[in-house]
Amino acid sequence: MSWAAQDTAPGQKTPEDRSTQFVPVQGGNESTSAEALLVTAYIVMWAALIVFVFLTWRKQGALEKRIERLDDTLKKSIGKT
């Protein structure tokens, strides 16, 4: 007899007594279908991707403008010497 079986009261189940099979629960209170959750997850992921691409595009544009200003400043500086 294992130590777990010795410490439990009569009628109490031990971890060894648990089922090792999947048994579906009947009459649960699930209100959202799996299809709706899947579609919602895809929408959220696509929205996150679009926002990420948009923000990256904006930062890239700002960086290009900054590089152009730096290039112009450098050309002016080299022309003065």
HTML snippet that shows the backbone in 3Dmol.js (N, CA, C, O; Angstrom):
<script src="https://3Dmol.org/build/3Dmol-min.js"></script>
<div id="view" style="width:600px;height:400px;position:relative"></div>
<script>
const pdb = `
ATOM      1  N   MET A   1       0.845  -1.171   0.000  1.00  0.00           N
ATOM      2  CA  MET A   1       0.000   0.000   0.000  1.00  0.00           C
ATOM      3  C   MET A   1       0.895   1.240   0.000  1.00  0.00           C
ATOM      4  O   MET A   1       1.894   1.288   0.718  1.00  0.00           O
ATOM      5  N   SER A   2       0.539   2.235  -0.801  1.00  0.00           N
ATOM      6  CA  SER A   2       1.381   3.427  -0.908  1.00  0.00           C
ATOM      7  C   SER A   2       1.114   4.368   0.265  1.00  0.00           C
ATOM      8  O   SER A   2       0.120   4.228   0.978  1.00  0.00           O
ATOM      9  N   TRP A   3       2.005   5.314   0.447  1.00  0.00           N
ATOM     10  CA  TRP A   3       1.856   6.266   1.546  1.00  0.00           C
ATOM     11  C   TRP A   3       0.617   7.138   1.364  1.00  0.00           C
ATOM     12  O   TRP A   3      -0.003   7.546   2.345  1.00  0.00           O
ATOM     13  N   ALA A   4       0.243   7.434   0.077  1.00  0.00           N
ATOM     14  CA  ALA A   4      -0.939   8.264  -0.183  1.00  0.00           C
ATOM     15  C   ALA A   4      -2.208   7.532   0.238  1.00  0.00           C
ATOM     16  O   ALA A   4      -3.130   8.143   0.779  1.00  0.00           O
ATOM     17  N   ALA A   5      -2.257   6.249  -0.005  1.00  0.00           N
ATOM     18  CA  ALA A   5      -3.440   5.471   0.358  1.00  0.00           C
ATOM     19  C   ALA A   5      -3.569   5.367   1.877  1.00  0.00           C
ATOM     20  O   ALA A   5      -4.680   5.270   2.397  1.00  0.00           O
ATOM     21  N   GLN A   6      -2.455   5.385   2.585  1.00  0.00           N
ATOM     22  CA  GLN A   6      -2.491   5.280   4.034  1.00  0.00           C
ATOM     23  C   GLN A   6      -2.997   6.569   4.678  1.00  0.00           C
ATOM     24  O   GLN A   6      -3.639   6.523   5.727  1.00  0.00           O
ATOM     25  N   ASP A   7      -2.714   7.725   4.057  1.00  0.00           N
ATOM     26  CA  ASP A   7      -3.062   9.012   4.648  1.00  0.00           C
ATOM     27  C   ASP A   7      -4.476   9.476   4.319  1.00  0.00           C
ATOM     28  O   ASP A   7      -4.930  10.460   4.903  1.00  0.00           O
ATOM     29  N   THR A   8      -5.182   8.826   3.427  1.00  0.00           N
ATOM     30  CA  THR A   8      -6.513   9.278   3.034  1.00  0.00           C
ATOM     31  C   THR A   8      -7.581   8.586   3.865  1.00  0.00           C
ATOM     32  O   THR A   8      -7.421   7.457   4.330  1.00  0.00           O
ATOM     33  N   ALA A   9      -8.668   9.309   4.028  1.00  0.00           N
ATOM     34  CA  ALA A   9      -9.788   8.757   4.777  1.00  0.00           C
ATOM     35  C   ALA A   9     -10.546   7.781   3.886  1.00  0.00           C
ATOM     36  O   ALA A   9     -10.429   7.854   2.663  1.00  0.00           O
ATOM     37  N   PRO A  10     -11.316   6.874   4.470  1.00  0.00           N
ATOM     38  CA  PRO A  10     -12.091   5.933   3.657  1.00  0.00           C
ATOM     39  C   PRO A  10     -13.071   6.693   2.750  1.00  0.00           C
ATOM     40  O   PRO A  10     -13.717   7.648   3.181  1.00  0.00           O
ATOM     41  N   GLY A  11     -13.167   6.261   1.509  1.00  0.00           N
ATOM     42  CA  GLY A  11     -14.072   6.885   0.563  1.00  0.00           C
ATOM     43  C   GLY A  11     -13.445   8.038  -0.210  1.00  0.00           C
ATOM     44  O   GLY A  11     -14.036   8.508  -1.181  1.00  0.00           O
ATOM     45  N   GLN A  12     -12.275   8.504   0.188  1.00  0.00           N
ATOM     46  CA  GLN A  12     -11.587   9.585  -0.513  1.00  0.00           C
ATOM     47  C   GLN A  12     -10.740   8.989  -1.630  1.00  0.00           C
ATOM     48  O   GLN A  12     -10.125   7.936  -1.461  1.00  0.00           O
ATOM     49  N   LYS A  13     -10.715   9.680  -2.786  1.00  0.00           N
ATOM     50  CA  LYS A  13      -9.952   9.163  -3.916  1.00  0.00           C
ATOM     51  C   LYS A  13      -8.522   9.676  -3.878  1.00  0.00           C
ATOM     52  O   LYS A  13      -8.268  10.811  -3.475  1.00  0.00           O
ATOM     53  N   THR A  14      -7.608   8.846  -4.294  1.00  0.00           N
ATOM     54  CA  THR A  14      -6.201   9.223  -4.391  1.00  0.00           C
ATOM     55  C   THR A  14      -5.886   9.563  -5.844  1.00  0.00           C
ATOM     56  O   THR A  14      -6.681   9.256  -6.732  1.00  0.00           O
ATOM     57  N   PRO A  15      -4.748  10.189  -6.099  1.00  0.00           N
ATOM     58  CA  PRO A  15      -4.391  10.492  -7.489  1.00  0.00           C
ATOM     59  C   PRO A  15      -4.320   9.250  -8.365  1.00  0.00           C
ATOM     60  O   PRO A  15      -4.562   9.333  -9.569  1.00  0.00           O
ATOM     61  N   GLU A  16      -3.996   8.113  -7.790  1.00  0.00           N
ATOM     62  CA  GLU A  16      -3.920   6.878  -8.564  1.00  0.00           C
ATOM     63  C   GLU A  16      -5.302   6.407  -9.018  1.00  0.00           C
ATOM     64  O   GLU A  16      -5.419   5.667  -9.995  1.00  0.00           O
ATOM     65  N   ASP A  17      -6.346   6.838  -8.307  1.00  0.00           N
ATOM     66  CA  ASP A  17      -7.713   6.423  -8.636  1.00  0.00           C
ATOM     67  C   ASP A  17      -8.315   7.223  -9.797  1.00  0.00           C
ATOM     68  O   ASP A  17      -9.357   6.851 -10.337  1.00  0.00           O
ATOM     69  N   ARG A  18      -7.657   8.316 -10.174  1.00  0.00           N
ATOM     70  CA  ARG A  18      -8.218   9.167 -11.231  1.00  0.00           C
ATOM     71  C   ARG A  18      -8.206   8.456 -12.574  1.00  0.00           C
ATOM     72  O   ARG A  18      -7.382   7.578 -12.833  1.00  0.00           O
ATOM     73  N   SER A  19      -9.141   8.860 -13.415  1.00  0.00           N
ATOM     74  CA  SER A  19      -9.252   8.285 -14.753  1.00  0.00           C
ATOM     75  C   SER A  19      -8.113   8.790 -15.628  1.00  0.00           C
ATOM     76  O   SER A  19      -7.682   9.935 -15.495  1.00  0.00           O
ATOM     77  N   THR A  20      -7.634   7.949 -16.506  1.00  0.00           N
ATOM     78  CA  THR A  20      -6.574   8.350 -17.441  1.00  0.00           C
ATOM     79  C   THR A  20      -7.139   8.588 -18.827  1.00  0.00           C
ATOM     80  O   THR A  20      -6.380   8.746 -19.783  1.00  0.00           O
ATOM     81  N   GLN A  21      -8.454   8.618 -18.953  1.00  0.00           N
ATOM     82  CA  GLN A  21      -9.113   8.832 -20.239  1.00  0.00           C
ATOM     83  C   GLN A  21      -9.831  10.171 -20.233  1.00  0.00           C
ATOM     84  O   GLN A  21     -10.199  10.689 -19.178  1.00  0.00           O
ATOM     85  N   PHE A  22     -10.026  10.729 -21.435  1.00  0.00           N
ATOM     86  CA  PHE A  22     -10.816  11.949 -21.567  1.00  0.00           C
ATOM     87  C   PHE A  22     -12.280  11.580 -21.535  1.00  0.00           C
ATOM     88  O   PHE A  22     -12.740  10.737 -22.305  1.00  0.00           O
ATOM     89  N   VAL A  23     -13.003  12.213 -20.648  1.00  0.00           N
ATOM     90  CA  VAL A  23     -14.442  11.988 -20.545  1.00  0.00           C
ATOM     91  C   VAL A  23     -15.116  13.349 -20.688  1.00  0.00           C
ATOM     92  O   VAL A  23     -14.950  14.205 -19.819  1.00  0.00           O
ATOM     93  N   PRO A  24     -15.880  13.572 -21.773  1.00  0.00           N
ATOM     94  CA  PRO A  24     -16.513  14.882 -21.959  1.00  0.00           C
ATOM     95  C   PRO A  24     -17.576  15.145 -20.900  1.00  0.00           C
ATOM     96  O   PRO A  24     -18.253  14.230 -20.432  1.00  0.00           O
ATOM     97  N   VAL A  25     -17.705  16.402 -20.538  1.00  0.00           N
ATOM     98  CA  VAL A  25     -18.702  16.799 -19.552  1.00  0.00           C
ATOM     99  C   VAL A  25     -19.981  17.154 -20.294  1.00  0.00           C
ATOM    100  O   VAL A  25     -19.955  17.904 -21.269  1.00  0.00           O
ATOM    101  N   GLN A  26     -21.072  16.624 -19.838  1.00  0.00           N
ATOM    102  CA  GLN A  26     -22.364  16.893 -20.450  1.00  0.00           C
ATOM    103  C   GLN A  26     -23.030  18.063 -19.735  1.00  0.00           C
ATOM    104  O   GLN A  26     -22.974  18.169 -18.510  1.00  0.00           O
ATOM    105  N   GLY A  27     -23.665  18.947 -20.522  1.00  0.00           N
ATOM    106  CA  GLY A  27     -24.443  20.037 -19.938  1.00  0.00           C
ATOM    107  C   GLY A  27     -23.619  21.153 -19.344  1.00  0.00           C
ATOM    108  O   GLY A  27     -24.056  21.805 -18.395  1.00  0.00           O
ATOM    109  N   GLY A  28     -22.442  21.387 -19.876  1.00  0.00           N
ATOM    110  CA  GLY A  28     -21.629  22.487 -19.381  1.00  0.00           C
ATOM    111  C   GLY A  28     -22.252  23.829 -19.736  1.00  0.00           C
ATOM    112  O   GLY A  28     -23.191  23.891 -20.529  1.00  0.00           O
ATOM    113  N   ASN A  29     -21.740  24.887 -19.160  1.00  0.00           N
ATOM    114  CA  ASN A  29     -22.299  26.212 -19.418  1.00  0.00           C
ATOM    115  C   ASN A  29     -21.432  27.018 -20.385  1.00  0.00           C
ATOM    116  O   ASN A  29     -21.301  28.232 -20.226  1.00  0.00           O
ATOM    117  N   GLU A  30     -20.843  26.365 -21.379  1.00  0.00           N
ATOM    118  CA  GLU A  30     -20.055  27.060 -22.389  1.00  0.00           C
ATOM    119  C   GLU A  30     -20.976  27.940 -23.224  1.00  0.00           C
ATOM    120  O   GLU A  30     -21.992  27.475 -23.739  1.00  0.00           O
ATOM    121  N   SER A  31     -20.618  29.204 -23.354  1.00  0.00           N
ATOM    122  CA  SER A  31     -21.464  30.111 -24.119  1.00  0.00           C
ATOM    123  C   SER A  31     -20.801  30.565 -25.416  1.00  0.00           C
ATOM    124  O   SER A  31     -21.459  31.183 -26.253  1.00  0.00           O
ATOM    125  N   THR A  32     -19.522  30.276 -25.600  1.00  0.00           N
ATOM    126  CA  THR A  32     -18.799  30.683 -26.802  1.00  0.00           C
ATOM    127  C   THR A  32     -18.333  29.440 -27.537  1.00  0.00           C
ATOM    128  O   THR A  32     -17.732  28.540 -26.949  1.00  0.00           O
ATOM    129  N   SER A  33     -18.616  29.405 -28.821  1.00  0.00           N
ATOM    130  CA  SER A  33     -18.204  28.239 -29.592  1.00  0.00           C
ATOM    131  C   SER A  33     -16.723  28.326 -29.939  1.00  0.00           C
ATOM    132  O   SER A  33     -16.135  29.408 -29.928  1.00  0.00           O
ATOM    133  N   ALA A  34     -16.141  27.201 -30.241  1.00  0.00           N
ATOM    134  CA  ALA A  34     -14.728  27.160 -30.613  1.00  0.00           C
ATOM    135  C   ALA A  34     -14.484  27.906 -31.916  1.00  0.00           C
ATOM    136  O   ALA A  34     -13.433  28.523 -32.090  1.00  0.00           O
ATOM    137  N   GLU A  35     -15.445  27.856 -32.835  1.00  0.00           N
ATOM    138  CA  GLU A  35     -15.288  28.558 -34.110  1.00  0.00           C
ATOM    139  C   GLU A  35     -15.203  30.061 -33.892  1.00  0.00           C
ATOM    140  O   GLU A  35     -14.384  30.738 -34.513  1.00  0.00           O
ATOM    141  N   ALA A  36     -16.042  30.578 -33.018  1.00  0.00           N
ATOM    142  CA  ALA A  36     -16.026  32.015 -32.729  1.00  0.00           C
ATOM    143  C   ALA A  36     -14.703  32.417 -32.087  1.00  0.00           C
ATOM    144  O   ALA A  36     -14.152  33.470 -32.405  1.00  0.00           O
ATOM    145  N   LEU A  37     -14.194  31.586 -31.190  1.00  0.00           N
ATOM    146  CA  LEU A  37     -12.911  31.886 -30.566  1.00  0.00           C
ATOM    147  C   LEU A  37     -11.774  31.865 -31.583  1.00  0.00           C
ATOM    148  O   LEU A  37     -10.873  32.702 -31.523  1.00  0.00           O
ATOM    149  N   LEU A  38     -11.810  30.921 -32.509  1.00  0.00           N
ATOM    150  CA  LEU A  38     -10.779  30.821 -33.539  1.00  0.00           C
ATOM    151  C   LEU A  38     -10.805  32.042 -34.451  1.00  0.00           C
ATOM    152  O   LEU A  38      -9.759  32.619 -34.751  1.00  0.00           O
ATOM    153  N   VAL A  39     -11.992  32.433 -34.891  1.00  0.00           N
ATOM    154  CA  VAL A  39     -12.118  33.606 -35.762  1.00  0.00           C
ATOM    155  C   VAL A  39     -11.656  34.859 -35.029  1.00  0.00           C
ATOM    156  O   VAL A  39     -10.973  35.702 -35.611  1.00  0.00           O
ATOM    157  N   THR A  40     -12.019  34.986 -33.768  1.00  0.00           N
ATOM    158  CA  THR A  40     -11.591  36.138 -32.970  1.00  0.00           C
ATOM    159  C   THR A  40     -10.075  36.172 -32.834  1.00  0.00           C
ATOM    160  O   THR A  40      -9.462  37.235 -32.935  1.00  0.00           O
ATOM    161  N   ALA A  41      -9.473  35.017 -32.607  1.00  0.00           N
ATOM    162  CA  ALA A  41      -8.017  34.955 -32.484  1.00  0.00           C
ATOM    163  C   ALA A  41      -7.343  35.370 -33.790  1.00  0.00           C
ATOM    164  O   ALA A  41      -6.354  36.103 -33.763  1.00  0.00           O
ATOM    165  N   TYR A  42      -7.861  34.912 -34.936  1.00  0.00           N
ATOM    166  CA  TYR A  42      -7.294  35.305 -36.224  1.00  0.00           C
ATOM    167  C   TYR A  42      -7.442  36.806 -36.452  1.00  0.00           C
ATOM    168  O   TYR A  42      -6.514  37.447 -36.944  1.00  0.00           O
ATOM    169  N   ILE A  43      -8.585  37.371 -36.105  1.00  0.00           N
ATOM    170  CA  ILE A  43      -8.795  38.809 -36.284  1.00  0.00           C
ATOM    171  C   ILE A  43      -7.815  39.605 -35.429  1.00  0.00           C
ATOM    172  O   ILE A  43      -7.231  40.585 -35.892  1.00  0.00           O
ATOM    173  N   VAL A  44      -7.641  39.184 -34.193  1.00  0.00           N
ATOM    174  CA  VAL A  44      -6.711  39.882 -33.289  1.00  0.00           C
ATOM    175  C   VAL A  44      -5.292  39.783 -33.818  1.00  0.00           C
ATOM    176  O   VAL A  44      -4.559  40.772 -33.792  1.00  0.00           O
ATOM    177  N   MET A  45      -4.884  38.610 -34.300  1.00  0.00           N
ATOM    178  CA  MET A  45      -3.517  38.451 -34.811  1.00  0.00           C
ATOM    179  C   MET A  45      -3.294  39.290 -36.068  1.00  0.00           C
ATOM    180  O   MET A  45      -2.246  39.921 -36.203  1.00  0.00           O
ATOM    181  N   TRP A  46      -4.261  39.308 -36.992  1.00  0.00           N
ATOM    182  CA  TRP A  46      -4.127  40.121 -38.202  1.00  0.00           C
ATOM    183  C   TRP A  46      -4.085  41.606 -37.845  1.00  0.00           C
ATOM    184  O   TRP A  46      -3.302  42.360 -38.423  1.00  0.00           O
ATOM    185  N   ALA A  47      -4.920  42.028 -36.899  1.00  0.00           N
ATOM    186  CA  ALA A  47      -4.917  43.428 -36.478  1.00  0.00           C
ATOM    187  C   ALA A  47      -3.567  43.805 -35.869  1.00  0.00           C
ATOM    188  O   ALA A  47      -3.035  44.878 -36.152  1.00  0.00           O
ATOM    189  N   ALA A  48      -3.019  42.933 -35.042  1.00  0.00           N
ATOM    190  CA  ALA A  48      -1.713  43.191 -34.433  1.00  0.00           C
ATOM    191  C   ALA A  48      -0.631  43.277 -35.508  1.00  0.00           C
ATOM    192  O   ALA A  48       0.253  44.130 -35.427  1.00  0.00           O
ATOM    193  N   LEU A  49      -0.690  42.413 -36.502  1.00  0.00           N
ATOM    194  CA  LEU A  49       0.290  42.443 -37.584  1.00  0.00           C
ATOM    195  C   LEU A  49       0.180  43.736 -38.393  1.00  0.00           C
ATOM    196  O   LEU A  49       1.195  44.343 -38.734  1.00  0.00           O
ATOM    197  N   ILE A  50      -1.041  44.154 -38.699  1.00  0.00           N
ATOM    198  CA  ILE A  50      -1.245  45.385 -39.473  1.00  0.00           C
ATOM    199  C   ILE A  50      -0.738  46.595 -38.689  1.00  0.00           C
ATOM    200  O   ILE A  50      -0.088  47.472 -39.258  1.00  0.00           O
ATOM    201  N   VAL A  51      -1.029  46.648 -37.396  1.00  0.00           N
ATOM    202  CA  VAL A  51      -0.543  47.753 -36.562  1.00  0.00           C
ATOM    203  C   VAL A  51       0.980  47.751 -36.517  1.00  0.00           C
ATOM    204  O   VAL A  51       1.602  48.810 -36.614  1.00  0.00           O
ATOM    205  N   PHE A  52       1.582  46.589 -36.373  1.00  0.00           N
ATOM    206  CA  PHE A  52       3.042  46.485 -36.333  1.00  0.00           C
ATOM    207  C   PHE A  52       3.660  46.972 -37.645  1.00  0.00           C
ATOM    208  O   PHE A  52       4.629  47.731 -37.632  1.00  0.00           O
ATOM    209  N   VAL A  53       3.108  46.542 -38.765  1.00  0.00           N
ATOM    210  CA  VAL A  53       3.634  46.967 -40.064  1.00  0.00           C
ATOM    211  C   VAL A  53       3.463  48.472 -40.250  1.00  0.00           C
ATOM    212  O   VAL A  53       4.374  49.139 -40.740  1.00  0.00           O
ATOM    213  N   PHE A  54       2.308  49.014 -39.866  1.00  0.00           N
ATOM    214  CA  PHE A  54       2.066  50.450 -39.997  1.00  0.00           C
ATOM    215  C   PHE A  54       3.052  51.256 -39.158  1.00  0.00           C
ATOM    216  O   PHE A  54       3.631  52.227 -39.644  1.00  0.00           O
ATOM    217  N   LEU A  55       3.246  50.857 -37.899  1.00  0.00           N
ATOM    218  CA  LEU A  55       4.185  51.578 -37.040  1.00  0.00           C
ATOM    219  C   LEU A  55       5.613  51.479 -37.562  1.00  0.00           C
ATOM    220  O   LEU A  55       6.364  52.452 -37.499  1.00  0.00           O
ATOM    221  N   THR A  56       5.992  50.321 -38.072  1.00  0.00           N
ATOM    222  CA  THR A  56       7.326  50.146 -38.644  1.00  0.00           C
ATOM    223  C   THR A  56       7.498  51.026 -39.878  1.00  0.00           C
ATOM    224  O   THR A  56       8.556  51.626 -40.069  1.00  0.00           O
ATOM    225  N   TRP A  57       6.459  51.107 -40.719  1.00  0.00           N
ATOM    226  CA  TRP A  57       6.504  51.943 -41.917  1.00  0.00           C
ATOM    227  C   TRP A  57       6.678  53.412 -41.540  1.00  0.00           C
ATOM    228  O   TRP A  57       7.462  54.125 -42.166  1.00  0.00           O
ATOM    229  N   ARG A  58       5.943  53.870 -40.510  1.00  0.00           N
ATOM    230  CA  ARG A  58       6.070  55.259 -40.059  1.00  0.00           C
ATOM    231  C   ARG A  58       7.464  55.546 -39.526  1.00  0.00           C
ATOM    232  O   ARG A  58       8.047  56.582 -39.847  1.00  0.00           O
ATOM    233  N   LYS A  59       8.003  54.649 -38.721  1.00  0.00           N
ATOM    234  CA  LYS A  59       9.344  54.846 -38.173  1.00  0.00           C
ATOM    235  C   LYS A  59      10.392  54.850 -39.276  1.00  0.00           C
ATOM    236  O   LYS A  59      11.358  55.610 -39.217  1.00  0.00           O
ATOM    237  N   GLN A  60      10.205  54.007 -40.276  1.00  0.00           N
ATOM    238  CA  GLN A  60      11.134  53.955 -41.398  1.00  0.00           C
ATOM    239  C   GLN A  60      11.113  55.282 -42.162  1.00  0.00           C
ATOM    240  O   GLN A  60      12.161  55.796 -42.554  1.00  0.00           O
ATOM    241  N   GLY A  61       9.924  55.826 -42.368  1.00  0.00           N
ATOM    242  CA  GLY A  61       9.810  57.119 -43.045  1.00  0.00           C
ATOM    243  C   GLY A  61      10.498  58.226 -42.263  1.00  0.00           C
ATOM    244  O   GLY A  61      11.202  59.055 -42.840  1.00  0.00           O
ATOM    245  N   ALA A  62      10.294  58.243 -40.939  1.00  0.00           N
ATOM    246  CA  ALA A  62      10.940  59.253 -40.094  1.00  0.00           C
ATOM    247  C   ALA A  62      12.455  59.086 -40.128  1.00  0.00           C
ATOM    248  O   ALA A  62      13.193  60.071 -40.138  1.00  0.00           O
ATOM    249  N   LEU A  63      12.908  57.859 -40.146  1.00  0.00           N
ATOM    250  CA  LEU A  63      14.345  57.600 -40.191  1.00  0.00           C
ATOM    251  C   LEU A  63      14.937  58.056 -41.520  1.00  0.00           C
ATOM    252  O   LEU A  63      16.036  58.612 -41.548  1.00  0.00           O
ATOM    253  N   GLU A  64      14.226  57.829 -42.616  1.00  0.00           N
ATOM    254  CA  GLU A  64      14.711  58.271 -43.931  1.00  0.00           C
ATOM    255  C   GLU A  64      14.811  59.789 -43.994  1.00  0.00           C
ATOM    256  O   GLU A  64      15.774  60.320 -44.548  1.00  0.00           O
ATOM    257  N   LYS A  65      13.822  60.502 -43.430  1.00  0.00           N
ATOM    258  CA  LYS A  65      13.883  61.967 -43.394  1.00  0.00           C
ATOM    259  C   LYS A  65      15.070  62.443 -42.576  1.00  0.00           C
ATOM    260  O   LYS A  65      15.763  63.384 -42.964  1.00  0.00           O
ATOM    261  N   ARG A  66      15.300  61.797 -41.453  1.00  0.00           N
ATOM    262  CA  ARG A  66      16.426  62.176 -40.599  1.00  0.00           C
ATOM    263  C   ARG A  66      17.752  61.940 -41.311  1.00  0.00           C
ATOM    264  O   ARG A  66      18.667  62.755 -41.198  1.00  0.00           O
ATOM    265  N   ILE A  67      17.864  60.852 -42.032  1.00  0.00           N
ATOM    266  CA  ILE A  67      19.090  60.562 -42.771  1.00  0.00           C
ATOM    267  C   ILE A  67      19.300  61.590 -43.882  1.00  0.00           C
ATOM    268  O   ILE A  67      20.430  62.012 -44.128  1.00  0.00           O
ATOM    269  N   GLU A  68      18.207  61.999 -44.561  1.00  0.00           N
ATOM    270  CA  GLU A  68      18.320  63.026 -45.598  1.00  0.00           C
ATOM    271  C   GLU A  68      18.807  64.344 -45.012  1.00  0.00           C
ATOM    272  O   GLU A  68      19.671  64.998 -45.595  1.00  0.00           O
ATOM    273  N   ARG A  69      18.259  64.742 -43.858  1.00  0.00           N
ATOM    274  CA  ARG A  69      18.717  65.975 -43.204  1.00  0.00           C
ATOM    275  C   ARG A  69      20.179  65.880 -42.811  1.00  0.00           C
ATOM    276  O   ARG A  69      20.937  66.835 -42.980  1.00  0.00           O
ATOM    277  N   LEU A  70      20.576  64.726 -42.286  1.00  0.00           N
ATOM    278  CA  LEU A  70      21.974  64.521 -41.904  1.00  0.00           C
ATOM    279  C   LEU A  70      22.881  64.582 -43.124  1.00  0.00           C
ATOM    280  O   LEU A  70      23.969  65.156 -43.075  1.00  0.00           O
ATOM    281  N   ASP A  71      22.421  63.983 -44.221  1.00  0.00           N
ATOM    282  CA  ASP A  71      23.190  63.999 -45.461  1.00  0.00           C
ATOM    283  C   ASP A  71      23.340  65.426 -45.985  1.00  0.00           C
ATOM    284  O   ASP A  71      24.426  65.815 -46.414  1.00  0.00           O
ATOM    285  N   ASP A  72      22.263  66.207 -45.953  1.00  0.00           N
ATOM    286  CA  ASP A  72      22.325  67.603 -46.394  1.00  0.00           C
ATOM    287  C   ASP A  72      23.274  68.408 -45.515  1.00  0.00           C
ATOM    288  O   ASP A  72      24.069  69.204 -46.015  1.00  0.00           O
ATOM    289  N   THR A  73      23.188  68.200 -44.214  1.00  0.00           N
ATOM    290  CA  THR A  73      24.070  68.906 -43.277  1.00  0.00           C
ATOM    291  C   THR A  73      25.521  68.536 -43.538  1.00  0.00           C
ATOM    292  O   THR A  73      26.400  69.396 -43.496  1.00  0.00           O
ATOM    293  N   LEU A  74      25.770  67.279 -43.802  1.00  0.00           N
ATOM    294  CA  LEU A  74      27.132  66.822 -44.075  1.00  0.00           C
ATOM    295  C   LEU A  74      27.660  67.441 -45.369  1.00  0.00           C
ATOM    296  O   LEU A  74      28.813  67.867 -45.424  1.00  0.00           O
ATOM    297  N   LYS A  75      26.828  67.492 -46.409  1.00  0.00           N
ATOM    298  CA  LYS A  75      27.245  68.082 -47.674  1.00  0.00           C
ATOM    299  C   LYS A  75      27.564  69.569 -47.517  1.00  0.00           C
ATOM    300  O   LYS A  75      28.538  70.063 -48.085  1.00  0.00           O
ATOM    301  N   LYS A  76      26.729  70.287 -46.734  1.00  0.00           N
ATOM    302  CA  LYS A  76      26.984  71.702 -46.473  1.00  0.00           C
ATOM    303  C   LYS A  76      28.273  71.875 -45.698  1.00  0.00           C
ATOM    304  O   LYS A  76      29.051  72.786 -45.982  1.00  0.00           O
ATOM    305  N   SER A  77      28.507  71.019 -44.731  1.00  0.00           N
ATOM    306  CA  SER A  77      29.705  71.100 -43.896  1.00  0.00           C
ATOM    307  C   SER A  77      30.958  70.824 -44.718  1.00  0.00           C
ATOM    308  O   SER A  77      31.972  71.502 -44.549  1.00  0.00           O
ATOM    309  N   ILE A  78      30.898  69.855 -45.588  1.00  0.00           N
ATOM    310  CA  ILE A  78      32.054  69.523 -46.429  1.00  0.00           C
ATOM    311  C   ILE A  78      32.294  70.630 -47.447  1.00  0.00           C
ATOM    312  O   ILE A  78      33.447  70.925 -47.761  1.00  0.00           O
ATOM    313  N   GLY A  79      31.266  71.234 -47.957  1.00  0.00           N
ATOM    314  CA  GLY A  79      31.388  72.320 -48.946  1.00  0.00           C
ATOM    315  C   GLY A  79      32.020  73.569 -48.369  1.00  0.00           C
ATOM    316  O   GLY A  79      32.640  74.337 -49.105  1.00  0.00           O
ATOM    317  N   LYS A  80      31.879  73.797 -47.051  1.00  0.00           N
ATOM    318  CA  LYS A  80      32.415  74.996 -46.416  1.00  0.00           C
ATOM    319  C   LYS A  80      33.905  74.899 -46.159  1.00  0.00           C
ATOM    320  O   LYS A  80      34.569  75.929 -46.036  1.00  0.00           O
ATOM    321  N   THR A  81      34.443  73.719 -46.076  1.00  0.00           N
ATOM    322  CA  THR A  81      35.869  73.580 -45.737  1.00  0.00           C
ATOM    323  C   THR A  81      36.762  73.700 -46.923  1.00  0.00           C
ATOM    324  O   THR A  81      37.982  73.604 -46.789  1.00  0.00           O
TER     325      THR A  81
END
`;
const viewer = $3Dmol.createViewer("view");
viewer.addModel(pdb, "pdb");
viewer.setStyle({}, {cartoon: {color: "spectrum"}});
viewer.zoomTo();
viewer.render();
</script>
